[in-house]
Amino acid sequence: MKTWQDRVNEEAVLKTYSLYKKPFDQQPATRKHGPKATMVKPDDDKVRVSLVDAINRTGLKDGMTISFHHHFRSGDAILNKVMHTLSEMGFKNLTIAPSSLSAIHEPLN
């Protein structure tokens, strides 16, 4: 048998959280850190016209950390291209957090 405390706790939870209805039904409403979370639905176009446009849309600022995931055995040149573009755009004091580095990333030294 549920006590009145159990019912109060359930009501508090339901006010804070909502039940799952269907995919993409709920929009993110809050954030803890960084820009407000947004949702990309399967039919939404998230491709940008250029790397500069994509970087601008991230809200990146001097001193922030950016991460890269590499799954190619010898790496790829994406990290190099992004870092070169960020340098041309004038970003400073960035920290990179790559999952791996290889010989192809030598220009970063």
Backbone torsions as a table, in degrees:
resi	resn	phi	psi	omega
1	MET	NA	133.7	-178.4
2	LYS	-80.2	138.4	175.7
3	THR	-87.2	169.4	178.1
4	TRP	-64.7	-29.1	177.8
5	GLN	-66.5	-38.7	177.4
6	ASP	-62.4	-42.9	180.0
7	ARG	-65.5	-40.2	178.2
8	VAL	-63.9	-43.1	178.7
9	ASN	-63.0	-41.5	178.3
10	GLU	-63.1	-42.4	179.0
11	GLU	-63.5	-40.7	178.8
12	ALA	-63.7	-41.5	179.1
13	VAL	-64.1	-43.7	-178.9
14	LEU	-67.5	-27.5	175.5
15	LYS	-72.7	-32.5	-178.1
16	THR	-84.2	-39.3	-176.3
17	TYR	-121.6	152.7	175.5
18	SER	-116.1	158.6	-179.2
19	LEU	-75.9	148.7	177.3
20	TYR	-65.4	133.6	179.1
21	LYS	-112.9	-62.2	179.5
22	LYS	-159.3	163.8	-179.6
23	PRO	-58.3	139.1	175.8
24	PHE	64.5	17.2	-179.9
25	ASP	-78.9	-32.9	-176.0
26	GLN	-105.3	135.4	176.3
27	GLN	-96.0	141.4	175.0
28	PRO	-60.2	135.4	-176.0
29	ALA	-114.4	-21.9	-176.1
30	THR	-131.4	171.5	176.7
31	ARG	-147.6	153.4	175.3
32	LYS	-101.7	-39.8	-179.2
33	HIS	-147.1	153.9	175.1
34	GLY	76.7	-172.7	-178.2
35	PRO	-68.7	159.7	179.7
36	LYS	-57.8	135.6	-179.9
37	ALA	-69.2	140.1	176.2
38	THR	-126.5	166.1	-176.7
39	MET	-118.6	138.7	174.4
40	VAL	-110.5	117.9	179.0
41	LYS	-82.5	160.1	-176.3
42	PRO	-54.0	-33.1	-178.7
43	ASP	-91.9	-3.1	178.9
44	ASP	-72.8	145.3	178.6
45	ASP	-94.2	113.4	179.6
46	LYS	-106.2	5.6	178.7
47	VAL	-77.7	133.4	-179.6
48	ARG	-101.9	158.7	-176.3
49	VAL	-72.2	-24.0	-179.2
50	SER	-155.4	165.6	176.3
51	LEU	-64.6	-39.6	178.6
52	VAL	-60.6	-43.8	178.0
53	ASP	-61.6	-43.3	179.5
54	ALA	-63.2	-43.3	178.7
55	ILE	-63.1	-45.0	179.8
56	ASN	-59.7	-36.4	-178.2
57	ARG	-73.3	-15.2	179.7
58	THR	-77.5	-22.2	-175.9
59	GLY	80.1	18.6	-179.0
60	LEU	-60.1	138.7	178.5
61	LYS	-131.2	161.7	176.5
62	ASP	-52.8	140.2	175.4
63	GLY	87.2	-4.2	-178.8
64	MET	-81.4	168.6	176.9
65	THR	-105.8	136.1	175.4
66	ILE	-123.1	143.3	-178.2
67	SER	-119.6	155.4	-179.9
68	PHE	-134.7	137.9	174.7
69	HIS	-110.9	124.7	178.8
70	HIS	-117.2	130.7	177.1
71	HIS	-122.0	4.2	176.7
72	PHE	-84.2	143.6	-175.0
73	ARG	-60.0	-41.3	179.6
74	SER	-106.0	21.5	-179.8
75	GLY	75.1	-170.7	174.6
76	ASP	-149.4	173.2	-174.9
77	ALA	-90.7	5.9	-178.3
78	ILE	-61.3	-47.1	179.6
79	LEU	-56.5	-45.1	179.1
80	ASN	-60.8	-45.6	-178.0
81	LYS	-64.5	-43.8	-179.8
82	VAL	-64.3	-45.9	-179.7
83	MET	-63.9	-38.0	176.5
84	HIS	-63.3	-43.8	179.5
85	THR	-64.8	-42.1	178.6
86	LEU	-62.2	-39.0	177.2
87	SER	-63.8	-45.1	178.2
88	GLU	-62.8	-31.2	179.4
89	MET	-79.0	-8.1	175.1
90	GLY	91.8	12.8	178.2
91	PHE	-69.2	145.9	-178.3
92	LYS	-133.2	155.7	173.8
93	ASN	56.3	36.1	177.0
94	LEU	-82.3	145.5	173.8
95	THR	-107.9	132.4	177.1
96	ILE	-105.6	143.3	179.7
97	ALA	-127.7	75.4	-179.7
98	PRO	-80.2	150.6	176.6
99	SER	-76.1	-22.6	175.9
100	SER	-163.3	155.2	174.6
101	LEU	-130.1	147.8	178.3
102	SER	-140.1	-172.5	-175.6
103	ALA	-57.7	-31.0	-178.3
104	ILE	-65.9	-19.3	-178.4
105	HIS	-92.4	10.8	179.5
106	GLU	-52.3	-37.5	179.9
107	PRO	-60.0	-15.1	179.9
108	LEU	-74.6	-18.8	-179.1
109	ASN	-69.4	NA	NA
